[in-house]
Amino acid sequence: MQRWIYQISAAAILGLLSCASAIHAQAAATPWAEDMGGRMRVIVTPPASDGTIRAALQVEPDPGFITYWREPGESGIPPQIDVTGTDGVRFQAIEYPVPKRLKIAAATDMGYDGPVTFPLELKAEPGTLPALTVSAFIGLCKDICIPFQASFEIAPEEKAFEETPVERAILAVARASLPEKPSADFQVDDAFVGPDFIRISLTLPDVDAAREITLANSSGYIVEAPAGRLADGHYVIDIPLSALPQDADPEHGDWLLLAKSGDRTMETPLVIARMRP
């Protein structure tokens, strides 16, 4: 499996080359940048006393289009953010709302088929109000995958960082849509490589609820876990090694597990131990 498999039209290539023009903003929410397949904008809040700036990237795919999660699957483009500016401003982190499994042709991708807001964290020198440029690069895909890049400039003025109740609500909803972290009633208990499978044991909040378990690797591919079984109060899954790409090494690489149980979703880094007999 390859991470970067696109069919890019001539129009999409021209759009990618011409999209570097900056979009100026005089409010917490910038104007929308639009392209074939959807639009996006940035929301920025006032810096905290330690220089932390809460922000967000809003993406609205057009009907029939999708955009992607951190590990998109076979053919997607994950969001990429770059931040430059004054007063030591820099990009710290992006967070990802709970994605869906999306069937594109014969492949399974992970992403969003409707509006999605990615929380961002920026940092500047404490006590400053920086000028900053946020550049975003995403993919919008339907029959083809269209790269979409835009830059958003926020001036070093108080009014450029003013947030309204609408922006505050958008950010609050975005944070509420993030997967939860592991907890006593929802966590990975064990993960190891067997003779021809990866075995993962989980504690689930509701063993009778519908379940969906996905493994993701930083190389860009995802693995759909088969149905598991209950054993001693744990939910145990055996994922055949044949479900992994040929060059995949279960004991190496950055693995992530996304577990859905009923209306709850948990995300956690996954360390897969060495083979056991």
Number of C-alpha atoms within 10 A of each C-alpha: 16 12 17 13 12 16 13 12 12 9 11 18 13 10 17 17 12 11 15 13 11 14 17 15 20 17 20 22 25 19 16 18 19 17 20 16 22 21 18 23 23 27 26 25 21 18 21 14 11 12 20 19 23 17 23 25 23 21 24 22 25 18 11 12 21 26 30 26 22 21 23 27 28 21 25 32 28 21 21 13 18 13 18 16 17 15 17 15 22 21 16 14 11 17 18 20 21 21 22 14 18 17 10 16 8 7 10 20 25 28 25 22 22 14 15 23 25 21 24 21 16 21 21 23 17 14 12 17 21 22 18 21 21 23 18 19 16 21 24 29 26 17 11 16 23 27 21 26 24 23 21 25 21 25 19 16 13 12 14 22 23 15 16 13 8 10 18 14 11 17 24 12 15 20 17 12 17 19 20 17 12 15 12 10 11 21 19 25 13 15 20 18 21 17 10 12 18 22 20 22 21 19 20 24 15 14 15 9 13 10 17 16 18 17 20 22 22 14 15 19 23 26 18 15 18 14 13 17 13 13 9 6 12 17 18 21 20 20 22 16 17 10 15 18 13 9 7 16 10 20 15 11 14 14 18 18 21 19 24 20 18 15 9 16 21 21 21 16 16 19 18 19 16 13 16 9 6
